[in-house]
Amino acid sequence: MVVEPLLCYSMRMDLLRAQNEASELLAEALAPFGVSGWVRVASVGTWNVGGERSVPLLDGSIVRISHDERGAPFALGMDGTEDYNLLVSLTDEKGVAACAAAQTDCSPDLRGLGIDLASPEDFAGERGEQFNPLIFSASEQRVAPMLADDEAFGFAFVFSAKEAAFKACAAPLRRWYDKYDEELAFDLTEFELAAPHDVRGTLRNAHAARAMAAMGVRVRIVRREVCGLACTIAIAENAKKGLGTVSK
Ligand SMILES: CC(C)(COP(=O)(O)OP(=O)(O)OC[C@H]1O[C@@H](n2cnc3c(N)ncnc32)[C@H](O)[C@@H]1OP(=O)(O)O)[C@@H](O)C(=O)NCCC(=O)NCCS
């Protein structure tokens, strides 16, 4: 009888801590753009309302999130159409869901946002030995040990960087399809962590690299441990803008 409330309390504390840690990371990512953003963290399923997500903010308002035809989330405005001034990204891992958002109205150079959580245990032990060399490029295998003391954590960071980068390209891709008929298909496997803070579309099969060039974006990332998970936030920024690096 006593244990259950204690467990609930401890879980709430962890979610709150995760939310604070991820919020600090987002603030770091957004600092070069001078824009504001927020992260909310909850148990998986908390925000599900039909096919949408309803994310409550601290001021009591709600942000409604729908998905485009590729599954990428976008915020809905009061009129039920996409709110072009708010970038959103979602992730869930081990029962924890996170939603990151950034206000873009005063920075046209901020084009896309991606958040991802990954578990180090997925890249550890025999499983890691077997799959890490298959999943990660030679360059990523070189970068992974630079990202954490623990090898599996390093690979989790690399993996989350690629996923966050893929997600950050979703909003620029939607804007592309608003304007052009031309297909710009690319997938997750075409992203490579080229350097600790720089994810590129690789030339392995040219689609992602070509898409990023066509959309005029490059992807920068920041990372930190969030409640035992590898958390990466990716920013797709205007490739032509010479902003300072977004790095720790
Ligand atoms: C997008 C993807 C990276 C998500 O990774 P994941 O480990 O499955 O799951 P995560 O918990 O980290 O993220 C899930 C969230 O990603 C978001 N998402 C899904 N597809 C997305 C996309 N194309 N772009 C951006 N975000 C996307 C969704 O919001 C989803 O959460 P929700 O269903 O609650 O809304 C993964 O689904 C994937 O690899 N998709 C590949 C699809 C692809 O390559 N398609 C080719 C398109 S041309």
The ligand as an SDF file (V2000), in Angstrom:
LIG
                    3D

 48 50  0  0  0  0  0  0  0  0999 V2000
   11.3640    8.3740  -37.9210 C   0  0  0  0  0  0  0  0  0  0  0  0
   12.0970    7.3280  -37.1540 C   0  0  0  0  0  0  0  0  0  0  0  0
   13.5630    7.6530  -37.2280 C   0  0  0  0  0  0  0  0  0  0  0  0
   11.5960    7.3230  -35.6810 C   0  0  0  0  0  0  0  0  0  0  0  0
   12.4320    6.5700  -34.8800 O   0  0  0  0  0  0  0  0  0  0  0  0
   11.9280    5.4820  -33.8100 P   0  0  0  0  0  0  0  0  0  0  0  0
   13.1360    4.9810  -33.1180 O   0  0  0  0  0  0  0  0  0  0  0  0
   11.0270    4.5230  -34.4790 O   0  0  0  0  0  0  0  0  0  0  0  0
   11.0250    6.1960  -32.7930 O   0  0  0  0  0  0  0  0  0  0  0  0
   11.1860    7.4870  -31.8530 P   0  0  0  0  0  0  0  0  0  0  0  0
   10.4620    7.1380  -30.6280 O   0  0  0  0  0  0  0  0  0  0  0  0
   12.5570    7.9790  -31.7140 O   0  0  0  0  0  0  0  0  0  0  0  0
   10.3650    8.5600  -32.6600 O   0  0  0  0  0  0  0  0  0  0  0  0
    9.0230    8.3520  -32.9200 C   0  0  0  0  0  0  0  0  0  0  0  0
    8.4740    9.6330  -33.4550 C   0  0  0  0  0  0  0  0  0  0  0  0
    9.1560    9.9600  -34.6470 O   0  0  0  0  0  0  0  0  0  0  0  0
    8.3120   10.8410  -35.3540 C   0  0  0  0  0  0  0  0  0  0  0  0
    8.4640   10.5610  -36.7690 N   0  0  0  0  0  0  0  0  0  0  0  0
    7.9970    9.5110  -37.4600 C   0  0  0  0  0  0  0  0  0  0  0  0
    8.3360    9.6350  -38.7610 N   0  0  0  0  0  0  0  0  0  0  0  0
    9.0330   10.7900  -38.8680 C   0  0  0  0  0  0  0  0  0  0  0  0
    9.6390   11.4660  -39.9520 C   0  0  0  0  0  0  0  0  0  0  0  0
    9.6130   10.9840  -41.1980 N   0  0  0  0  0  0  0  0  0  0  0  0
   10.2560   12.6410  -39.7020 N   0  0  0  0  0  0  0  0  0  0  0  0
   10.2920   13.1500  -38.4550 C   0  0  0  0  0  0  0  0  0  0  0  0
    9.7480   12.5590  -37.3780 N   0  0  0  0  0  0  0  0  0  0  0  0
    9.1100   11.3790  -37.6020 C   0  0  0  0  0  0  0  0  0  0  0  0
    6.8950   10.6210  -34.8670 C   0  0  0  0  0  0  0  0  0  0  0  0
    6.4570   11.8180  -34.2560 O   0  0  0  0  0  0  0  0  0  0  0  0
    7.0410    9.5240  -33.8540 C   0  0  0  0  0  0  0  0  0  0  0  0
    6.2860    9.7290  -32.6750 O   0  0  0  0  0  0  0  0  0  0  0  0
    4.6870    9.6190  -32.6580 P   0  0  0  0  0  0  0  0  0  0  0  0
    4.3510    8.4200  -33.4880 O   0  0  0  0  0  0  0  0  0  0  0  0
    4.3590    9.5090  -31.2170 O   0  0  0  0  0  0  0  0  0  0  0  0
    4.2050   10.8650  -33.2670 O   0  0  0  0  0  0  0  0  0  0  0  0
   11.8290    5.9090  -37.7040 C   0  0  0  0  0  0  0  0  0  0  0  0
   10.4380    5.7060  -37.6840 O   0  0  0  0  0  0  0  0  0  0  0  0
   12.3620    5.6700  -39.0870 C   0  0  0  0  0  0  0  0  0  0  0  0
   13.4810    5.2540  -39.2490 O   0  0  0  0  0  0  0  0  0  0  0  0
   11.6260    5.9180  -40.1040 N   0  0  0  0  0  0  0  0  0  0  0  0
   12.1990    5.6790  -41.4040 C   0  0  0  0  0  0  0  0  0  0  0  0
   11.2070    6.0290  -42.3790 C   0  0  0  0  0  0  0  0  0  0  0  0
   11.8860    6.2620  -43.7060 C   0  0  0  0  0  0  0  0  0  0  0  0
   13.0890    6.1890  -43.8660 O   0  0  0  0  0  0  0  0  0  0  0  0
   11.0580    6.5680  -44.6490 N   0  0  0  0  0  0  0  0  0  0  0  0
   11.5050    6.9720  -45.9150 C   0  0  0  0  0  0  0  0  0  0  0  0
   10.7960    8.2780  -46.1480 C   0  0  0  0  0  0  0  0  0  0  0  0
   11.1390    8.9770  -47.6900 S   0  0  0  0  0  0  0  0  0  0  0  0
  1  2  1  0
  2  3  1  0
  2  4  1  0
  2 36  1  0
  4  5  1  0
  5  6  1  0
  6  7  2  0
  6  8  1  0
  6  9  1  0
  9 10  1  0
 10 11  2  0
 10 12  1  0
 10 13  1  0
 13 14  1  0
 14 15  1  0
 15 16  1  0
 15 30  1  0
 16 17  1  0
 17 18  1  0
 17 28  1  0
 18 19  1  0
 18 27  1  0
 19 20  2  0
 20 21  1  0
 21 22  1  0
 21 27  2  0
 22 23  1  0
 22 24  2  0
 24 25  1  0
 25 26  2  0
 26 27  1  0
 28 29  1  0
 28 30  1  0
 30 31  1  0
 31 32  1  0
 32 33  2  0
 32 34  1  0
 32 35  1  0
 36 37  1  0
 36 38  1  0
 38 39  2  0
 38 40  1  0
 40 41  1  0
 41 42  1  0
 42 43  1  0
 43 44  2  0
 43 45  1  0
 45 46  1  0
 46 47  1  0
 47 48  1  0
M  END
$$$$
